[in-house]
Amino acid sequence: MPDPTGSITRSVGSATPDGFRSMMSGFPTGVAVVTATGPGGRPWGMTCSSVCSATLNPPTLLVCLRAASPTLAAIGSSRRFAVNLLHEGAQATAELFASGRQDRFDHVGWRLGDTDAGPHLWADAHAVADCTAARTVPVGDHVLVFGEVQAVERRQDCLPLLYGLRRYSSWPAA
């Protein structure tokens, strides 16, 4: 148990973006790449750690994307997207899709089947959810996208990639 009289930093008044980012880095999360196809079938995708379940009935998840993101624009035009939950060996893919590189799909294994809502990063994901965008809510410089899950693919042979304290990790093998 931490010492309650230990070193505590408190910001009174308004929280700063850096202080908020520092606080949230202490809340580890899974890592996902949200993908969609835009006009002409062009694949788009971005790394996203702001993913959570919203409801079981109907199965719905929530992702939080930058308002200026081309991936969000592709979701807006198609109303469909995939959430690729990355496995422990996919740190390079997480970093690639967090970069501004335009050729990111040239460097990963992916497929887009007839019923897939967005590109599936089959080599790097331990699970993929195909979603229909049910609702969007603008918040600051981001947009919350609620996705009704239409299909799920899972692998049993790998552990999830985690991110927290500004580093990647995974759970130790059981």
Buried (B, 14 or more C-beta within 10 A) or exposed (E): EEEEEEEEEEEEEEEEEEEEEEEEEEEEBBBBBBBBBBEEEEBBBBBBBBBEEBEEEEBBBBBBBEEEBBBBBBBBEBBBBBBBBBBBBBBEBBEBBBEEEEEBBEEBEBEBEEEBBBBBBBEBBBBBBBBBBEEBEEEEEBBBBBBBBBEEBEEEEBBBBBBBEEEBEBEEEE
